[in-house]
Amino acid sequence: MRVTVLGVTVDTYTMAETVEKIKLAVRGQTAIRIVTANPEMIYASQYNSDLKNVLNSADIITADGIGVVWAVRQLGAQIKERVTGIDLVQSLFPIANAEKWRIYFLGGRPGVAERAVEEVSSDYPAITFCFNHGYFSLQEEADIIKKITDFKPDVLLVGLGAPRQEFWLEEHPGLAYVGIGVGGSFDALAGTVQRAPKKIQDLHVEWLYRLLKEPWRWKRQSVLPRFLFKVLWQRFKLKSL
Ligand code: UDP
């Protein structure tokens, strides 16, 4: 099911359903683009029609974060769980390993994607990886695109920061069967940024943990109350129709 949250159509797929869609796309050699949408992205898209188009033209938009799950429920739909970029990436590795996929990591500071590949390869040796850091110039971009094309990835994970990664994937179609914007996932896989402990994730306050660890996030996260308010307003308008 798809639910329109502030103009962005969010899918209510579970993690297992999202992984299944990816598996079918790789097996069937069909290209799909996936956005893991958080409240900041959805909020920003109201004031940026290019961003809204890039989000809404994706094949799958997952609810990345409890704020989006809450919004979907407020708007009357059922959704079981959030599907964040890093959780999705980690859920893909077992099937990627079983089916010997080729995965490309694009993004992160120099050295991070490489470390992430080393970490993941030790657990999933049947996956073939290639990588590039995410601080490249326009001139270097052509070489990177050639490197990706030559590698022929099944899955291209792009962690260039939102929303740049969403625009980048939309502007460069056909590089892989599955393209996913994954934010800071390579930092988490490489261990350069610690994720919140599982208990904190389960309490749905990972955003608070990240805010305390990375206080510069307050400006980004200050959008959250405005997002919540706008969703309540959307619900009010829907009910009064
Ligand atoms: N990043 C990048 N190139 C840039 C800017 C950022 O590769 O020019 C990477 C950065 O190193 C980090 C990620 O983008 O790994 C952060 O993305 P975002 O803020 O969307 O992720 P979040 O922390 O919200 O998951």
Residues whose N, C-alpha, C, O or C-beta is under 5 A from the ligand:
A	BS01	UDP	G107 G108 R109 G134 Y135 G159 L160 G161 A162 V182 G183 G184 S185 D187
